[in-house]
Amino acid sequence: MAPFYAVVAGVGAGTGRSVALKFAKTYPVALLARKPESYESIVAEIQEAGGQAVGISTDLTDPQSVEAAFAVIQKTEGFVGAGLAAAVYNVSGGFGGRKPFLETSLEDLDGSLSANPRGLYIFAKSTLPLLLKAVPTSPNPPTLIVTGATASTRGSARFAPFAAGKFAKRGLVQSLAREFHPQGVHVAHAIIDAVIDIPRTRHYNVNDGAPDGKLSPDAIADEYWHLHQQHRSGFTQEIDLRPYVEKF
């Protein structure tokens, strides 16, 4: 029986995979994504390395789907009776491509608001009670980490729906941090201000092709683990990550 576990919502070939692998070195990890193909290979990779993992097809924008996912986690061997030490909301949605505002639709806006503040709201409703319960006994402060983007702080032309969703999610994280930090739960927001180095972006010419000119997902995972390990006398509420050659 594992005393604690971690859950990563929104897994794929990039940040989600790296974060899951990093946390799986210490905890059993539950991986949530809409499609099995997003998590199956990562579950296998963790298990082959000697860790424990379970993947669950979950619609993070649907409260019943999220509730069902946590019911499955709590009945899965290796997770039964375990406390939640860390929860990561890494859902990336609502991008929709660059569009002039007058060519956007309400569906574009709704998609961004659904994946960002709505999804986080639902995820936090399920995870925060479990994180609070873990405060007295968790080896590290129970942690909720949320992945943001450049658009979390700066609304660029042709990114109106995306920025609206990311701004809203950032505001929700700030509110949660102010409420739950005093209760011992570390809530942190990570602004990912760069192109992430994943298979889909390998052919992108970023920062004139400079070495390490794209942000390594493993570097993101290292910072997320550092946030989880922070002592409660020095919580970081927000970090921003970008390559050394990135303009900002």
C-alpha angles and dihedrals in degrees: 000000000000115000093211140012140187131226127207118195115199109029130178141125096314135038096352093056094047093047092048092050092048096050092041089068087072108018141032104258131215115206121205124194138138096248130043091225088066094061110018097086092044092052089051092048092052093047092048088054090054098260132121124247141158128194122210127187103234137170101215091197092060117077093204092051092051092046090051091050092056090047088056092047092053091052096046120106110256092027101058109117093002124134125233110252101169138014123189123194104201100154111146113199143131098053095122094171129274111308134167106251093245089057094053123098137212086253088062091052094044091050092054094045090047097052095040120036096009095048093045091047091055093043092048091050089059099039106039096065088052093046091050090051090053096053098095096050110023113116089223126030107278105257140205112192123186125196115225135173144220086276090062089080106016127047108209127197112277092017099086101129092040093050092047091057095043093047090051093049092050091052091051091051091051091052092048092049093053091049101041105033090075088053092055101259116124111221115186137175122209119203107207101202100180148053107280117229102243132136092267092057099040093106094047115113101224126174090355091299094294115171108267088008090140122062113258113230088215089058089053090050091051090055092047090053089048090053089052091052097048116123114245090242088068112033118169111218097188138013132181123210129195138145118272091251097047116118115232 
